[in-house]
Every structure is written in C-alpha cells, then in structure tokens.
Amino acid sequence: MTKHPKPLSTVFRKEPIMGAIVATGVSPVGLGIAFFLSVSLPLALWASLSEPPKAEPGYLSFFDNISWSISIVFLFPFVVSLTQKYYLEIPKLFAFLTEQINQGRERQAGLDEFYTWLDRRFNSWWITGAAAGLSLTSNSFYFDQILDHQVFTSWITNGEIFGSASTQGRGLTTVGLCAALVQTVLVYWVLNLLWRGSVLAWGLHEFFNKRNFPVRIQSLHPDRCCGLRKIGDVAMLLNLTIFILGIYISLKVVDKIVIQDSPLGADVGNPIFLGGYLIIAPLLFFSPLGAAHRQMSDARERFLKPASQKCERLFNELANASLDDKGLTAVQTFSALDAAISRLHKEIPVWPFDFRSLQAFVGTIVIPILPIVLPFAINLFLGE
C-alpha cells in the first residue's frame, strides 16, 4: 500500500493572530461578522459620539474621513474574512494537486521534501517578525507625519496623547489611539497576506516547473481548465481581497485630494500604496496561474499528437489519390480532421482559468482606480 506524503497542514502556524482565531473554530464568515461587531461598529460609534460639539474650522470628522469610516465599516470585515478563507484553501489546493500524481516510493520522498520546503516558507517566525516590525515602523512614521505636518485637526489628532512628542503640541485622541492600533494590526495582516500570496505562486512554480511533478491534466475536462480550475479559484480569492484593498486605496487618495484638499504626496503612503497596487495585484494573480502553463501546453500537444500524425499521413496519401469517389472521400476526411485539430488547439486551455475569470480579474484591477484616473483623464482631455 502506497503511503501518501504528509500534506501542508496550515500556512499560518507561526502567525499568532490568525492561529489564535482559527483555534477558536470560527468560520471565515463568522470572522467577518465578529470583526464588524467587535471592531468596526464600536469604533464607528465611539468616534461619532466623541466628536467635539464645536469643532475648529477645517476639523475633519470621522464620517468626513471616508478612507477610515467607509473602510472600517464596509471593507475591512470582508478583508479579514477572505484572508482566512484564502489561507484555509491553500493546503487544500496542494492536497488536490498531490492527488493528481501517480505516487511511487521515489516520488513520495520528493513530495515529502517539497512539503517541508513549502512549510518553511509559509511558516517562519522571521516573516512574522518582519511584518510586525515593518507595520510598527510605517505606522509610527505615518502618525508622526499627521501629528507634525497636518495643518488641521481631526477625530484622530484632536487630543493630547503623545502631544509632548509633537512639534505642534498636537496629540492623539483616545479613539484615535485605538484607531492607530487597529491600523497597525491591519497593515501587519495585509503584509502577511501578501507574503503568503507570493509563497503560493513560488510553491506552484516549484511544484510544476522546478520539481516537475507530473500532474494528471485532462485536456477535455468539463471545468474547461483541464481539471485545474482549483488553482484559478484560489487565485481569485486573493484577487478579490486585493480588489477590496484597491477600493480602500482609491478612497484614501480621494479623501486626501478631494475632501482634505491636499496634494497626493502630502501622505507619502498614497503614491506608495497606489503604485504597489498596480504592480502587486497583477503579479499575485497571474504568477500562480502561470505555474501550470508549461505542463498544460505540453499536455495539449500530447493529446493532439495522434490526430496530427494521422492528419499528416492522410495528407501524404492525397498525392496519390485519384479524382474519383475514393479520392474525394480522402480529401473530405483530411479536411474534417484538420479542422477538428485546429478547433481543439484553440479550445483546449493552457492556463488554469477561463475568459470569464480574466474578465473578472481585469474588472477588479480597473474599477478601484477609476475614481483616481478619471478626473486626471478628464482634466487632460479638456486641457485644464
């Protein structure tokens, strides 16, 4: 009896926050609801109830600050929910791919070694520490910037906490400090997500191309992805999460330019987030899908090879065909076979996603940046 290799158990074993959440047994949907009830709703109510009765001119309230109010209530619950769903699906994806391999003793050893390699990259205290350090550093810089350089007060900066460290004597409010902690954790959360998305792509390329595990690819599988649609489904989970983060980035830019009437560079995070989104979103979607491309392309050629060889033989026979019914039948047979080969060559996919998935991807990339791009495009068109 063939022993199956030990599969990848989790991708967050050394990430304490997600590990603690999953240990409670909460589902991804339950996590989103719990985040809304325990973080989004209390923070929104607290911020709105703590607004000063008579604010100074230019004061930015919680609900005017749309990059916070809309995102914390409507966007971030979906981000945390989809992240958990994505993490839970990654081990299932590799288990599915392993099941498509005819396993022998040597291949089993290779798979065991591969899963050890993969586990080390998904589960590393170095990555956890780096994400935490980067989140703390970037948020410290951000809040230092808004306390020292923001020309107006807001629901975050209309307080005294850390005011002694500010050159303007401006400090955080109590709810602003809570928001700072939430933002720090969310940045840490997203950094871990981006790392694991990168490792998924890395692992799939290692699986299909470097180690060349021979996955069973079915050219005429009804999923229209040669039986590998699960790769595209998992990639779409990350794509949907990044789409929601793209909406947040769009709100952040609109908030800064339109509502706060400040230049884009007034918040150094805006151009960094916007540029990073336009680079990272396509990479993290297409890299996992590209991993199986070579094996799917080779499988298509193997599938069509017998028909192509027969078509070549028929073509050679046409040189000796006479102009009678038998010759006409040979021509018709060759023509029908050649047309079938051409049709199958176009219809058999060599990427684990279909046209509808590609449309969904393009939409999720373009829609979040439309509110940013359209005003600039209109001004350019009108010559303003």
VOGU-3710 file (C-alpha; in Angstrom, 3 decimals, decimal comma):
1> mtkhpkplst> 0,000/0,000/0,000  1,412/3,362/-1,064  1,993/5,796/1,764  0,755/9,285/0,983  3,083/12,211/1,777  2,320/14,450/4,723  0,469/17,414/3,224  0,846/21,069/4,119  -1,177/21,496/7,329  -1,561/25,270/7,608
11> vfrkepimga> 0,031/28,394/6,180  -0,280/30,408/9,411  1,198/28,070/12,026  3,726/30,736/13,053  1,441/33,731/12,639  -0,085/34,134/16,116  -3,135/36,269/15,325  -4,613/34,051/12,624  -3,521/30,963/14,523  -5,458/32,100/17,608
21> ivatgvspvg> -8,511/32,997/15,506  -8,686/29,635/13,742  -8,139/27,821/17,048  -11,493/29,215/18,212  -13,202/27,331/15,386  -14,740/30,449/13,844  -15,554/30,252/10,115  -14,440/32,909/7,599  -17,974/34,341/7,514  -18,117/34,286/11,294
31> lgiafflsvs> -14,767/36,083/11,464  -16,039/38,881/9,213  -19,150/39,298/11,348  -17,094/39,193/14,560  -14,724/41,869/13,232  -17,667/44,097/12,322  -19,349/43,687/15,718  -16,203/43,907/17,856  -14,086/46,421/15,911  -15,915/48,231/13,100
41> lplalwasls> -19,184/49,102/14,848  -17,720/50,074/18,254  -15,014/52,224/16,644  -17,539/53,997/14,391  -19,932/54,661/17,288  -17,122/55,762/19,607  -15,647/58,128/17,004  -19,017/59,676/16,127  -20,073/60,129/19,779  -16,742/61,682/20,782
51> eppkaepgyl> -16,823/64,444/18,162  -16,395/67,902/19,772  -19,627/69,971/19,905  -17,874/72,996/18,396  -15,008/71,982/16,181  -12,483/74,470/14,869  -12,559/75,414/11,167  -11,156/72,685/8,945  -11,765/69,954/11,508  -12,064/66,522/9,834
61> sffdniswsi> -14,764/64,368/11,415  -14,861/60,574/11,367  -17,553/60,363/8,687  -15,868/63,033/6,547  -12,697/60,932/6,717  -14,084/58,421/4,188  -10,912/56,368/3,914  -11,500/55,421/7,558  -15,263/55,470/8,029  -16,232/53,574/4,859
71> sivflfpfvv> -13,309/51,177/5,009  -13,583/50,143/8,649  -17,333/49,551/8,391  -17,765/48,118/4,890  -14,387/46,908/3,588  -12,119/45,540/6,299  -14,586/42,914/7,604  -14,503/41,375/4,114  -10,700/41,589/4,010  -10,243/39,610/7,241
81> sltqkyylei> -12,919/37,088/6,229  -11,472/36,474/2,766  -7,956/36,223/4,163  -8,947/33,342/6,420  -10,784/31,638/3,550  -7,712/32,039/1,327  -5,380/30,588/3,968  -7,641/27,584/4,500  -7,875/26,854/0,763  -4,122/26,824/0,068
91> pklfaflteq> -3,412/23,464/1,802  -6,485/22,013/0,086  -5,095/23,132/-3,274  -1,772/21,364/-2,745  -3,551/18,258/-1,434  -5,690/18,284/-4,594  -2,618/18,580/-6,826  -0,909/15,758/-4,955  -3,905/13,509/-5,594  -3,418/14,054/-9,340
101> inqgrerqag> 0,029/12,427/-9,225  0,716/8,718/-9,619  2,778/8,172/-6,489  5,612/5,734/-6,101  8,263/5,348/-3,431  10,711/7,823/-5,029  8,004/10,355/-5,825  6,656/10,093/-2,291  10,063/11,079/-0,911  10,171/14,031/-3,318
111> ldefytwldr> 6,735/15,192/-2,210  7,657/14,901/1,464  10,741/17,035/0,845  8,675/19,536/-1,165  6,114/19,936/1,624  8,930/20,502/4,125  10,369/23,165/1,815  6,941/24,784/1,399  6,118/24,706/5,114  9,356/26,534/5,958
121> rfnswwitga> 8,396/29,381/3,636  4,789/29,700/4,721  5,565/29,293/8,416  8,524/31,366/9,534  8,999/33,465/12,663  11,312/35,665/10,588  8,418/36,663/8,362  6,125/37,234/11,331  8,730/39,449/12,982  9,490/41,327/9,775
131> aaglsltsns> 5,784/42,012/9,142  5,316/43,237/12,722  8,432/45,420/12,577  7,523/46,922/9,203  3,965/47,613/10,342  5,104/49,344/13,548  7,727/51,392/11,695  5,457/52,519/8,856  2,580/53,419/11,182  4,878/55,305/13,557
141> fyfdqildhq> 6,095/57,330/10,586  2,516/57,905/9,384  1,127/59,099/12,712  4,208/61,220/13,333  3,551/62,836/9,945  -0,097/63,668/10,630  0,666/64,987/14,125  3,518/67,231/13,000  2,631/68,224/9,442  -1,150/68,026/9,056
151> vftswitnge> -2,464/71,615/9,030  -5,878/70,744/10,501  -7,114/68,653/13,389  -9,244/65,561/13,005  -11,070/62,975/15,045  -7,684/61,237/15,376  -5,436/64,221/16,194  -7,721/66,391/18,315  -6,302/65,053/21,581  -3,335/65,087/23,937
161> ifgsastqgr> -1,912/61,543/23,836  1,734/61,745/22,641  1,246/65,506/22,293  4,538/66,187/24,050  6,363/64,350/21,266  4,775/66,519/18,560  6,371/69,781/17,455  2,889/71,305/17,212  1,815/70,008/20,607  -0,950/68,043/18,919
171> glttvglcaa> -1,737/64,549/20,154  -3,963/61,605/19,506  -7,462/61,300/20,882  -8,329/58,152/22,822  -10,357/56,846/19,893  -7,516/57,955/17,602  -5,065/55,838/19,595  -7,433/52,879/19,258  -7,659/53,529/15,516  -3,853/53,648/15,342
181> lvqtvlvywv> -3,653/50,218/16,979  -6,299/48,805/14,609  -4,464/50,235/11,599  -1,153/48,784/12,782  -2,680/45,317/13,125  -4,374/45,610/9,707  -1,113/46,592/7,999  0,571/43,626/9,688  -2,343/41,457/8,495  -2,015/42,607/4,877
191> lnllwrgsvl> 1,780/42,197/4,847  1,359/38,588/5,965  -1,298/38,097/3,280  0,972/39,440/0,520  3,823/37,210/1,683  1,669/34,096/1,634  0,291/35,030/-1,764  3,875/35,274/-3,018  4,800/31,928/-1,447  1,780/30,286/-3,084
201> awglheffnk> 2,999/31,424/-6,508  6,561/30,390/-5,628  5,390/26,991/-4,404  3,307/26,292/-7,506  6,226/27,148/-9,802  8,423/24,866/-7,705  5,797/22,104/-7,923  5,121/22,275/-11,652  8,365/23,540/-13,172  11,405/23,023/-10,959
211> rnfpvriqsl> 10,451/19,664/-9,446  8,269/18,729/-12,430  5,715/16,643/-10,541  3,640/15,022/-13,322  0,100/16,159/-12,567  -2,699/14,400/-14,452  -4,008/17,011/-16,893  -7,274/16,237/-18,664  -7,482/18,276/-21,857  -11,253/17,831/-22,247
221> hpdrccglrk> -12,202/18,159/-18,589  -15,656/19,795/-18,167  -14,254/22,581/-15,966  -12,659/23,988/-19,158  -9,367/24,285/-17,285  -8,036/20,742/-17,839  -9,138/19,770/-14,334  -7,019/22,509/-12,699  -9,685/25,144/-12,113  -8,956/24,993/-8,375
231> igdvamllnl> -5,736/26,934/-8,979  -7,722/29,742/-10,577  -10,369/29,614/-7,843  -7,773/30,055/-5,105  -6,054/32,839/-7,064  -9,403/34,613/-7,400  -9,822/34,622/-3,604  -6,634/36,653/-3,273  -7,649/38,762/-6,255  -10,970/39,605/-4,608
241> tifilgiyis> -9,205/40,533/-1,368  -6,792/42,789/-3,236  -9,765/44,298/-5,099  -11,244/45,387/-1,757  -7,863/46,777/-0,714  -7,794/48,623/-4,055  -11,097/50,296/-3,188  -9,553/51,329/0,133  -6,554/52,843/-1,662  -8,908/54,682/-4,012
251> lkvvdkiviq> -10,872/56,066/-1,043  -7,605/57,086/0,610  -6,493/59,068/-2,445  -9,920/60,672/-2,979  -10,070/61,509/0,732  -6,712/63,280/0,576  -7,217/65,132/-2,721  -10,949/65,969/-2,712  -12,083/66,124/0,906  -8,877/67,303/2,576
261> dsplgadvgn> -7,841/69,399/-0,458  -4,248/68,242/-0,133  -1,766/67,061/-2,761  -1,351/63,334/-3,279  2,177/63,422/-1,852  1,005/65,044/1,384  0,591/61,486/2,620  3,629/59,511/1,468  1,613/56,317/1,788  -0,750/57,263/-1,051
271> piflggylii> 1,669/57,070/-4,009  3,369/54,027/-2,441  0,055/52,170/-1,996  -1,205/53,155/-5,449  1,984/52,138/-7,240  2,284/48,956/-5,210  -1,314/48,013/-6,018  -0,800/48,382/-9,769  2,293/46,154/-9,614  1,386/43,597/-6,955
281> apllffsplg> -2,225/42,869/-7,979  -1,385/41,519/-11,484  1,706/39,671/-10,219  -0,103/37,828/-7,441  -2,942/36,862/-9,778  -1,010/35,698/-12,837  2,051/34,156/-11,140  0,157/31,196/-9,602  -1,720/30,664/-12,865  1,444/30,746/-14,933
291> aahrqmsdar> 2,967/27,895/-12,936  0,882/25,214/-14,662  1,097/26,774/-18,136  4,011/24,689/-19,441  2,574/21,338/-18,312  -0,877/22,254/-19,675  0,644/23,264/-23,011  2,649/20,020/-23,192  -0,487/18,025/-22,320  -2,382/19,662/-25,180
301> erflkpasqk> 0,351/18,754/-27,630  0,412/15,134/-26,412  -3,364/14,944/-26,674  -3,384/16,235/-30,258  -0,294/14,331/-31,428  -2,068/11,113/-32,588  -4,621/13,106/-34,567  -1,875/15,310/-36,026  0,114/12,253/-37,109  -2,961/10,727/-38,756
311> cerlfnelan> -3,674/14,022/-40,479  -0,116/14,072/-41,818  -0,496/10,528/-43,168  -3,749/11,456/-44,892  -2,093/14,488/-46,438  0,721/12,332/-47,838  -1,845/9,911/-49,275  -3,589/12,732/-51,126  -0,655/12,945/-53,511  -1,620/9,546/-54,923
321> aslddkglta> -5,391/9,998/-54,689  -7,375/9,731/-57,916  -10,213/12,026/-58,914  -12,955/9,561/-58,038  -15,268/8,955/-55,105  -12,468/7,370/-53,095  -10,197/10,350/-53,654  -12,998/12,767/-52,760  -13,629/10,858/-49,522  -9,922/11,089/-48,624
331> vqtfsaldaa> -9,948/14,855/-49,176  -13,077/15,263/-47,044  -11,603/13,095/-44,262  -8,392/15,124/-44,243  -10,280/18,413/-44,252  -12,580/17,365/-41,377  -9,669/16,067/-39,279  -7,573/19,163/-39,904  -10,487/21,406/-38,916  -11,072/19,369/-35,734
341> isrlhkeipv> -7,410/19,639/-34,773  -7,438/23,402/-35,328  -10,613/23,780/-33,268  -9,299/21,668/-30,390  -5,987/23,530/-30,431  -7,907/26,735/-29,806  -10,391/25,298/-27,309  -8,091/23,243/-25,080  -6,850/25,718/-22,452  -3,223/26,105/-21,465
351> wpfdfrslqa> -3,957/28,345/-18,466  -5,989/27,242/-15,401  -8,642/29,935/-15,850  -11,229/30,809/-18,444  -12,200/34,043/-20,209  -14,775/34,910/-17,562  -12,087/34,683/-14,876  -9,898/37,005/-16,927  -12,765/39,476/-17,262  -13,312/39,361/-13,503
361> fvgtivipil> -9,609/39,982/-12,903  -9,477/42,983/-15,242  -12,567/44,407/-13,570  -11,118/44,052/-10,099  -7,920/45,819/-11,161  -9,528/48,659/-13,103  -12,606/49,506/-11,012  -10,768/50,591/-7,829  -8,545/53,078/-9,670  -11,281/54,623/-11,859
371> pivlpfainl> -12,133/57,340/-9,295  -8,460/58,314/-9,356  -7,753/58,045/-13,072  -10,955/59,585/-14,474  -10,522/63,119/-13,004  -6,943/63,270/-14,284  -8,013/61,950/-17,701  -10,865/64,469/-17,955  -8,611/67,365/-16,992  -6,033/66,215/-19,529
381> flge> -8,696/65,882/-22,245  -10,137/69,314/-21,501  -6,704/70,876/-21,314  -7,172/72,122/-17,761
//
